[in-house]
Amino acid sequence: MEIREQNIEIATEDGRKLSGLLLAPESPRLTVLLSPGVAIRKERYLRFAREGAVRGAAVLLYDYRAQGGSIGPELRDDPSTITDWGRHDMPAAIAHLDRLHPELEMAAIGHSAGAWIVGLAHNHARISRHAFLCAGWAYWRLKPLEFRALELFFWYVYGPACLRLFGKVPKGGPWQGEPLSPALFHAWKAWCHSPTCDPALLAGGAGQPEHYREVKAPIRGFAYSDDPIANPRTVPLFMAVYPSAQQQTIWATPEEFGLAKIGHEGLFSRRSAKAWAPVWDYIAP
């Protein structure tokens, strides 16, 4: 099947321009929105997304504001946070995909933070089902001991030092993710220091609009035994923020797919292709 890959621009309702990438066969039978994790470019998901396109889905990848191809010229001054990704960027991506194919069913895949923000999107009801990949709450004390030490070093030593020196957390050295603005760094740190997955925190404060209890599309979580972030303690804590949705979490080990590891981001590498089938069997059977 011939798959066309097209770079696109997505306009948000508050005037931002997001970098997008659409993968689609000539006559798609459904659409799929793929929302990334924090500090991960959309291109990281490209091989994984092609599997969905081969199955007949038009798959939309996009970079949130202040991430990847959507970073503006002055990252250090960008006030955007993860809340803006859910309140503005995800709704814009949903609307764009809906305009392209209003007649088709739309499913969604959210990796890590891409699952956190679904309940902030005012037009979430356009989506018929969700796959949450490696999605658990981020509280640092619920992660393995050795991972906690790395995370505390990042939050209290490396990150603040970078902000003082560069005005941002640049990619390189100990940090291999996308660059982080000061606003995004501090917002993410706050989420990772909250022991409860509170919709008010996700929404940016008490009284701010959110739709977590309104999400009724079924959710299937996919989690892996060697993921230090989405683990048996953090996944149920996070899933509880969507109380109205029918839920199921599928746990797997890397060994089931002949792999040495999957972790939090390894699912999207070429070597993990055998592990893609359960996700795509659910999203695009």
ZASEZA-763798 format. One record per residue (C-alpha): residue number from 0; residue in three letters; y, x, z. Coordinates in nm, 3 decimals, always signed. Example, Ala and Ser with C-alpha at 12.3 -4.5 7.8 and 13.67 -1.06 7.14 Angstrom:
KOLLUM   k   r       y       x       z
KOLLUM   0 ala  -0.450  +1.230  +0.780
KOLLUM   1 ser  -0.106  +1.367  +0.714
***
This chain:
KOLLUM   k   r       y       x       z
KOLLUM   0 met  +0.000  +0.000  +0.000
KOLLUM   1 glu  +0.342  +0.135  -0.094
KOLLUM   2 ile  +0.579  +0.155  +0.203
KOLLUM   3 arg  +0.953  +0.181  +0.153
KOLLUM   4 glu  +1.158  +0.366  +0.414
KOLLUM   5 gln  +1.527  +0.279  +0.418
KOLLUM   6 asn  +1.807  +0.417  +0.635
KOLLUM   7 ile  +2.031  +0.133  +0.749
KOLLUM   8 glu  +2.334  +0.073  +0.970
KOLLUM   9 ile  +2.331  -0.198  +1.235
KOLLUM  10 ala  +2.660  -0.345  +1.353
KOLLUM  11 thr  +2.684  -0.465  +1.713
KOLLUM  12 glu  +2.897  -0.755  +1.828
KOLLUM  13 asp  +3.126  -0.518  +2.019
KOLLUM  14 gly  +3.199  -0.301  +1.716
KOLLUM  15 arg  +2.952  -0.013  +1.743
KOLLUM  16 lys  +2.745  +0.116  +1.450
KOLLUM  17 leu  +2.381  +0.202  +1.517
KOLLUM  18 ser  +2.154  +0.421  +1.307
KOLLUM  19 gly  +1.843  +0.234  +1.193
KOLLUM  20 leu  +1.535  +0.296  +0.984
KOLLUM  21 leu  +1.339  +0.016  +0.818
KOLLUM  22 leu  +0.979  +0.064  +0.705
KOLLUM  23 ala  +0.838  -0.220  +0.500
KOLLUM  24 pro  +0.584  -0.311  +0.232
KOLLUM  25 glu  +0.701  -0.504  -0.070
KOLLUM  26 ser  +0.604  -0.842  +0.077
KOLLUM  27 pro  +0.590  -0.822  +0.458
KOLLUM  28 arg  +0.406  -1.090  +0.654
KOLLUM  29 leu  +0.589  -1.037  +0.985
KOLLUM  30 thr  +0.868  -0.826  +1.134
KOLLUM  31 val  +0.847  -0.586  +1.427
KOLLUM  32 leu  +1.130  -0.442  +1.634
KOLLUM  33 leu  +1.049  -0.105  +1.793
KOLLUM  34 ser  +1.282  -0.008  +2.078
KOLLUM  35 pro  +1.272  +0.353  +2.206
KOLLUM  36 gly  +1.271  +0.510  +2.549
KOLLUM  37 val  +1.559  +0.701  +2.704
KOLLUM  38 ala  +1.660  +1.018  +2.516
KOLLUM  39 ile  +1.405  +0.972  +2.236
KOLLUM  40 arg  +1.518  +0.955  +1.873
KOLLUM  41 lys  +1.384  +0.680  +1.650
KOLLUM  42 glu  +1.219  +0.940  +1.426
KOLLUM  43 arg  +0.977  +1.022  +1.709
KOLLUM  44 tyr  +0.810  +0.684  +1.640
KOLLUM  45 leu  +0.794  +0.718  +1.263
KOLLUM  46 arg  +0.422  +0.793  +1.221
KOLLUM  47 phe  +0.333  +0.519  +1.468
KOLLUM  48 ala  +0.558  +0.270  +1.286
KOLLUM  49 arg  +0.400  +0.348  +0.950
KOLLUM  50 glu  +0.072  +0.213  +1.084
KOLLUM  51 gly  +0.240  -0.123  +1.137
KOLLUM  52 ala  +0.397  -0.118  +0.792
KOLLUM  53 val  +0.056  -0.048  +0.635
KOLLUM  54 arg  -0.069  -0.360  +0.815
KOLLUM  55 gly  +0.201  -0.566  +0.644
KOLLUM  56 ala  +0.486  -0.553  +0.897
KOLLUM  57 ala  +0.851  -0.475  +0.829
KOLLUM  58 val  +0.918  -0.238  +1.121
KOLLUM  59 leu  +1.272  -0.165  +1.236
KOLLUM  60 leu  +1.343  +0.154  +1.433
KOLLUM  61 tyr  +1.690  +0.216  +1.573
KOLLUM  62 asp  +1.887  +0.452  +1.797
KOLLUM  63 tyr  +2.081  +0.302  +2.084
KOLLUM  64 arg  +2.447  +0.390  +2.115
KOLLUM  65 ala  +2.501  +0.744  +2.250
KOLLUM  66 gln  +2.148  +0.837  +2.140
KOLLUM  67 gly  +2.002  +1.007  +1.831
KOLLUM  68 gly  +2.178  +0.913  +1.509
KOLLUM  69 ser  +2.409  +0.674  +1.697
KOLLUM  70 ile  +2.583  +0.948  +1.899
KOLLUM  71 gly  +2.958  +0.946  +1.839
KOLLUM  72 pro  +3.185  +1.251  +1.809
KOLLUM  73 glu  +3.273  +1.260  +2.181
KOLLUM  74 leu  +2.952  +1.202  +2.374
KOLLUM  75 arg  +3.102  +1.322  +2.701
KOLLUM  76 asp  +3.356  +1.038  +2.692
KOLLUM  77 asp  +3.115  +0.763  +2.588
KOLLUM  78 pro  +3.094  +0.505  +2.871
KOLLUM  79 ser  +2.774  +0.342  +2.740
KOLLUM  80 thr  +2.475  +0.291  +2.969
KOLLUM  81 ile  +2.124  +0.151  +2.940
KOLLUM  82 thr  +2.267  -0.191  +3.022
KOLLUM  83 asp  +2.472  -0.178  +2.700
KOLLUM  84 trp  +2.153  -0.106  +2.507
KOLLUM  85 gly  +2.007  -0.434  +2.626
KOLLUM  86 arg  +2.321  -0.643  +2.617
KOLLUM  87 his  +2.452  -0.528  +2.278
KOLLUM  88 asp  +2.221  -0.297  +2.085
KOLLUM  89 met  +1.888  -0.478  +2.109
KOLLUM  90 pro  +2.049  -0.816  +2.024
KOLLUM  91 ala  +2.212  -0.656  +1.718
KOLLUM  92 ala  +1.878  -0.514  +1.602
KOLLUM  93 ile  +1.707  -0.852  +1.653
KOLLUM  94 ala  +1.983  -1.027  +1.459
KOLLUM  95 his  +1.967  -0.772  +1.176
KOLLUM  96 leu  +1.592  -0.811  +1.138
KOLLUM  97 asp  +1.627  -1.190  +1.153
KOLLUM  98 arg  +1.884  -1.186  +0.872
KOLLUM  99 leu  +1.650  -0.978  +0.657
KOLLUM 100 his  +1.351  -1.209  +0.707
KOLLUM 101 pro  +1.448  -1.533  +0.882
KOLLUM 102 glu  +1.126  -1.698  +0.765
KOLLUM 103 leu  +0.891  -1.446  +0.927
KOLLUM 104 glu  +0.752  -1.418  +1.277
KOLLUM 105 met  +0.910  -1.138  +1.481
KOLLUM 106 ala  +0.717  -0.931  +1.735
KOLLUM 107 ala  +0.849  -0.644  +1.945
KOLLUM 108 ile  +0.731  -0.312  +2.082
KOLLUM 109 gly  +0.921  -0.152  +2.367
KOLLUM 110 his  +0.850  +0.202  +2.482
KOLLUM 111 ser  +0.948  +0.270  +2.844
KOLLUM 112 ala  +1.317  +0.170  +2.867
KOLLUM 113 gly  +1.271  -0.030  +2.547
KOLLUM 114 ala  +1.073  -0.272  +2.765
KOLLUM 115 trp  +1.320  -0.262  +3.054
KOLLUM 116 ile  +1.607  -0.405  +2.847
KOLLUM 117 val  +1.437  -0.707  +2.684
KOLLUM 118 gly  +1.565  -0.934  +2.960
KOLLUM 119 leu  +1.925  -0.839  +2.881
KOLLUM 120 ala  +1.911  -0.953  +2.518
KOLLUM 121 his  +2.060  -1.301  +2.481
KOLLUM 122 asn  +1.852  -1.367  +2.166
KOLLUM 123 his  +1.519  -1.251  +2.310
KOLLUM 124 ala  +1.362  -1.590  +2.229
KOLLUM 125 arg  +1.346  -1.496  +1.860
KOLLUM 126 ile  +1.056  -1.264  +1.952
KOLLUM 127 ser  +0.711  -1.425  +1.967
KOLLUM 128 arg  +0.523  -1.153  +2.163
KOLLUM 129 his  +0.587  -0.817  +2.321
KOLLUM 130 ala  +0.391  -0.494  +2.352
KOLLUM 131 phe  +0.521  -0.279  +2.637
KOLLUM 132 leu  +0.412  +0.084  +2.600
KOLLUM 133 cys  +0.412  +0.318  +2.900
KOLLUM 134 ala  +0.651  +0.083  +3.081
KOLLUM 135 gly  +0.670  +0.115  +3.458
KOLLUM 136 trp  +0.955  +0.108  +3.704
KOLLUM 137 ala  +1.134  +0.441  +3.738
KOLLUM 138 tyr  +1.162  +0.491  +4.115
KOLLUM 139 trp  +1.102  +0.861  +4.172
KOLLUM 140 arg  +0.905  +0.825  +4.498
KOLLUM 141 leu  +0.632  +0.629  +4.316
KOLLUM 142 lys  +0.549  +0.918  +4.083
KOLLUM 143 pro  +0.302  +1.204  +4.143
KOLLUM 144 leu  +0.417  +1.468  +4.389
KOLLUM 145 glu  +0.457  +1.749  +4.135
KOLLUM 146 phe  +0.654  +1.520  +3.903
KOLLUM 147 arg  +0.889  +1.422  +4.184
KOLLUM 148 ala  +0.991  +1.785  +4.233
KOLLUM 149 leu  +1.079  +1.821  +3.863
KOLLUM 150 glu  +1.272  +1.496  +3.866
KOLLUM 151 leu  +1.476  +1.583  +4.176
KOLLUM 152 phe  +1.560  +1.920  +4.022
KOLLUM 153 phe  +1.685  +1.738  +3.713
KOLLUM 154 trp  +1.890  +1.480  +3.904
KOLLUM 155 tyr  +2.046  +1.709  +4.163
KOLLUM 156 val  +2.054  +2.060  +4.014
KOLLUM 157 tyr  +2.012  +2.092  +3.639
KOLLUM 158 gly  +2.182  +1.770  +3.528
KOLLUM 159 pro  +2.495  +1.807  +3.744
KOLLUM 160 ala  +2.527  +2.174  +3.644
KOLLUM 161 cys  +2.515  +2.079  +3.276
KOLLUM 162 leu  +2.775  +1.808  +3.324
KOLLUM 163 arg  +3.011  +2.058  +3.486
KOLLUM 164 leu  +2.954  +2.325  +3.221
KOLLUM 165 phe  +2.924  +2.119  +2.902
KOLLUM 166 gly  +3.044  +1.769  +2.986
KOLLUM 167 lys  +2.697  +1.640  +2.895
KOLLUM 168 val  +2.329  +1.727  +2.937
KOLLUM 169 pro  +2.252  +1.907  +2.609
KOLLUM 170 lys  +1.912  +1.929  +2.448
KOLLUM 171 gly  +1.742  +2.260  +2.515
KOLLUM 172 gly  +1.593  +2.465  +2.793
KOLLUM 173 pro  +1.429  +2.251  +3.062
KOLLUM 174 trp  +1.562  +1.933  +2.897
KOLLUM 175 gln  +1.393  +1.855  +2.565
KOLLUM 176 gly  +1.520  +1.498  +2.532
KOLLUM 177 glu  +1.827  +1.385  +2.339
KOLLUM 178 pro  +2.168  +1.480  +2.485
KOLLUM 179 leu  +2.287  +1.263  +2.772
KOLLUM 180 ser  +2.644  +1.157  +2.838
KOLLUM 181 pro  +2.772  +1.159  +3.199
KOLLUM 182 ala  +2.773  +0.777  +3.207
KOLLUM 183 leu  +2.415  +0.755  +3.085
KOLLUM 184 phe  +2.297  +1.030  +3.319
KOLLUM 185 his  +2.441  +0.858  +3.626
KOLLUM 186 ala  +2.319  +0.510  +3.526
KOLLUM 187 trp  +1.967  +0.636  +3.462
KOLLUM 188 lys  +1.972  +0.826  +3.791
KOLLUM 189 ala  +2.067  +0.504  +3.974
KOLLUM 190 trp  +1.772  +0.320  +3.817
KOLLUM 191 cys  +1.537  +0.601  +3.917
KOLLUM 192 his  +1.661  +0.585  +4.276
KOLLUM 193 ser  +1.610  +0.212  +4.325
KOLLUM 194 pro  +1.282  +0.128  +4.505
KOLLUM 195 thr  +1.276  -0.221  +4.354
KOLLUM 196 cys  +1.301  -0.334  +3.994
KOLLUM 197 asp  +1.597  -0.565  +4.047
KOLLUM 198 pro  +1.732  -0.770  +3.754
KOLLUM 199 ala  +2.081  -0.737  +3.904
KOLLUM 200 leu  +2.056  -0.357  +3.884
KOLLUM 201 leu  +1.932  -0.376  +3.526
KOLLUM 202 ala  +2.218  -0.610  +3.440
KOLLUM 203 gly  +2.483  -0.377  +3.581
KOLLUM 204 gly  +2.553  -0.560  +3.905
KOLLUM 205 ala  +2.518  -0.893  +4.081
KOLLUM 206 gly  +2.658  -1.183  +3.882
KOLLUM 207 gln  +2.626  -1.008  +3.546
KOLLUM 208 pro  +2.438  -1.203  +3.275
KOLLUM 209 glu  +2.064  -1.140  +3.241
KOLLUM 210 his  +1.767  -1.336  +3.110
KOLLUM 211 tyr  +1.458  -1.188  +3.275
KOLLUM 212 arg  +1.326  -1.518  +3.409
KOLLUM 213 glu  +1.388  -1.684  +3.072
KOLLUM 214 val  +1.155  -1.452  +2.878
KOLLUM 215 lys  +0.843  -1.660  +2.804
KOLLUM 216 ala  +0.691  -1.479  +2.506
KOLLUM 217 pro  +0.358  -1.323  +2.607
KOLLUM 218 ile  +0.363  -0.959  +2.713
KOLLUM 219 arg  +0.080  -0.711  +2.679
KOLLUM 220 gly  +0.131  -0.379  +2.850
KOLLUM 221 phe  -0.046  -0.063  +2.737
KOLLUM 222 ala  -0.072  +0.211  +2.998
KOLLUM 223 tyr  -0.257  +0.542  +3.018
KOLLUM 224 ser  -0.424  +0.708  +3.312
KOLLUM 225 asp  -0.241  +1.040  +3.276
KOLLUM 226 asp  +0.111  +0.893  +3.252
KOLLUM 227 pro  +0.305  +1.010  +3.559
KOLLUM 228 ile  +0.582  +0.753  +3.507
KOLLUM 229 ala  +0.401  +0.431  +3.411
KOLLUM 230 asn  +0.127  +0.451  +3.672
KOLLUM 231 pro  -0.073  +0.197  +3.876
KOLLUM 232 arg  +0.211  +0.173  +4.129
KOLLUM 233 thr  +0.506  +0.141  +3.892
KOLLUM 234 val  +0.363  -0.080  +3.616
KOLLUM 235 pro  +0.302  -0.393  +3.831
KOLLUM 236 leu  +0.641  -0.345  +3.997
KOLLUM 237 phe  +0.810  -0.348  +3.658
KOLLUM 238 met  +0.607  -0.632  +3.504
KOLLUM 239 ala  +0.704  -0.859  +3.792
KOLLUM 240 val  +1.060  -0.867  +3.658
KOLLUM 241 tyr  +0.932  -1.102  +3.383
KOLLUM 242 pro  +0.778  -1.377  +3.600
KOLLUM 243 ser  +0.776  -1.652  +3.336
KOLLUM 244 ala  +0.581  -1.463  +3.070
KOLLUM 245 gln  +0.205  -1.461  +3.034
KOLLUM 246 gln  +0.108  -1.101  +3.103
KOLLUM 247 gln  -0.181  -0.862  +3.061
KOLLUM 248 thr  -0.194  -0.487  +3.113
KOLLUM 249 ile  -0.450  -0.277  +2.927
KOLLUM 250 trp  -0.531  +0.053  +3.097
KOLLUM 251 ala  -0.695  +0.334  +2.901
KOLLUM 252 thr  -0.781  +0.700  +2.941
KOLLUM 253 pro  -0.709  +0.967  +2.679
KOLLUM 254 glu  -1.081  +1.042  +2.666
KOLLUM 255 glu  -1.151  +0.694  +2.528
KOLLUM 256 phe  -0.975  +0.804  +2.209
KOLLUM 257 gly  -1.111  +1.159  +2.204
KOLLUM 258 leu  -0.784  +1.303  +2.335
KOLLUM 259 ala  -0.708  +1.556  +2.605
KOLLUM 260 lys  -0.385  +1.380  +2.704
KOLLUM 261 ile  -0.146  +1.098  +2.617
KOLLUM 262 gly  +0.101  +1.095  +2.906
KOLLUM 263 his  +0.432  +0.915  +2.872
KOLLUM 264 glu  +0.525  +1.004  +2.513
KOLLUM 265 gly  +0.211  +1.147  +2.353
KOLLUM 266 leu  +0.101  +0.814  +2.206
KOLLUM 267 phe  +0.335  +0.863  +1.910
KOLLUM 268 ser  +0.209  +1.199  +1.789
KOLLUM 269 arg  -0.018  +1.240  +1.489
KOLLUM 270 arg  -0.310  +1.350  +1.707
KOLLUM 271 ser  -0.300  +1.018  +1.897
KOLLUM 272 ala  -0.355  +0.801  +1.587
KOLLUM 273 lys  -0.688  +0.673  +1.719
KOLLUM 274 ala  -0.506  +0.523  +2.017
KOLLUM 275 trp  -0.271  +0.315  +1.800
KOLLUM 276 ala  -0.524  +0.049  +1.702
KOLLUM 277 pro  -0.520  -0.154  +2.029
KOLLUM 278 val  -0.141  -0.187  +2.008
KOLLUM 279 trp  -0.126  -0.280  +1.642
KOLLUM 280 asp  -0.429  -0.509  +1.670
KOLLUM 281 tyr  -0.220  -0.713  +1.912
KOLLUM 282 ile  +0.114  -0.694  +1.730
KOLLUM 283 ala  -0.003  -0.709  +1.367
KOLLUM 284 pro  -0.374  -0.804  +1.362
***
